[in-house]
Amino acid sequence: MAEYHIDPEIRYYNYAGRFPPLPMEDKPAPIPSVTDKTHPKLITDTTLRDGAQDPHFALFPVDARLRYFDLLHELDNGTGIIEQIEVFIYQQRDLWALERLLEREYAFPQVTTWTRAIPKDIRDLVDVSRGSIKETGMLASSSDHHIFDKLKYRSKAEAVEKYLAPILTACENGIRPRIHLEDTTKADIHGFVIPFMQRVLDETDNWAKFRICDTIGWGSPDPYAPLPVGIPRLISTLVRETGAELEFHGHNDFGMATANSMAALRYGCRRVNVAFAGLGERTGNTALEQVMASYIREYGDPGFRLDVVARIRDLITTEVCTIPPKQPIIGEVFSTQAGIHQTGVRRSDDAGGGPIYLPFDAAMVGDEAVEQHRIGALSGMDGIVSVLNRKVKEETGQEGTYSTVSRAVKHVYDHIQASYDGSYDRDSDTLVGQRRTFFSAEEILALAREAEDDRRGSAGS
């Protein structure tokens, strides 16, 4: 490894609020060799720390925090892959929660904390944890933009000395420092990040760990993307030049958080940091449930209790905030509207190739493994049949007998399409009165019975 030195020059990546450009290198980033600093691959959780900073709710209640921790423990199921969870220690509610988290004495996830890069925070942590916390994250902003414009340091060399003080204080108190290199994808990699990491490793006898933060979601998972935004090249370079144990913390501003996290694992990170449902600032952090699904696909299932995922979703929805219905894995993603999709879902039970229009069985993540058709403008006969028969069974306990050749079903289909067609208004030369909402199961059944009553009336006259 070469020795690097702090560059006194200021290096900004300032695109005046526009999308940052993404030129490509001629060669891809190399994948580092397997070592005990890169493997096994692990997951850490920041739902109760960075996730709790989400601007869409005011408070993550303490009882919900404790229940979340319990469920995360169940989800890990003794594998140790969900290795850690990090929490704040600043308010009375934080300290109350920390005490009760530690009382559980779970092997996994381990409880870690987050502090600012000041010695006082480490001394406070020592006082409140009474030796129970063995590792803490500590903020160390790494981009020149943060060093000079946010923190107002006079030089990058001054930032190094300021950051080192709490790091060494942590080591003196037997707490392993995990340095959070904030805004790394806008940082001077060779002129600050690498020499700073080398200095920290030297001062801590290689005990320190580092979290590489894509704080504003600029990162790209493309192995040809350049420093500092190319996550494969960034992680590969840091592993090669420092030999440090790395963790990746992504944000989702360009929708790349999960892809970047998985790329970070492949190119040398040992850990990725996540929050359930992608909670967090702006577009949020990397989503735990998405990383778990990708982890299983790439590395195999170590034994997670995946059915717990739905219970965590229900906890967050009830106690913290609404989860977007289109959220992968945990949203309302087992529903269909288009007729051809509804037909495929209905025929999945008899399909030798498995689910036809679902990526996986809903029961995998503890959800209902049933058809959840929405009847709207693009729905077909199969969806209507499914809704009708399920509603009949719900009301009578008997299996419904509607099929795609039932006259009542054809009547329902025609009525639905007429409702969404509206009527033509000659004066305005447009369609008016178009329905804009889904049909409920009750409406569908009422229309079918109306058609049956009309038919019986006609037959008896």
Secondary structure, 3 states (H helix, E strand, C coil): CCCCCCCCCCCCCCCCCCCCCCCCCCCCCCCCCCCCCCCCCEEEECCCCCHHHCCCCCCCCHHHHHHHHHHHHHHHCCCCCEEEEEECCCCHHHHHHHHHHHHCCCCCCEEEEEECCCHHHHHHHHHHHCCCCCEEEEECCCCHHHHHHHCCCCCHHHHHHHHHHHHHHHHHCCCEEEEEECCHHHCCHHHHHHHHHHHHHHHCCCCCEEEEEECCCCCECCCCCCCCCEHHHHHHHHHHHHCCCEEEEEECCCCCHHHHHHHHHHCCCCEEEEEHHHCCCCCCECEHHHHHHHHHHHHCCCCCCCCHHHHHHHHHHHHCCCCCCCCCCCCCCCEECCHHHHHHHHCHHHCCCCCCCCCCCHHHHCCCCCCEECECCCCCHHHHHHHHHHHHHHHHCCCCCCCCCCHHHHHHHHHHHHHHHCEEECCCCEEECCCCCCECHHHHHHHHHHHHHHHHHHHHC
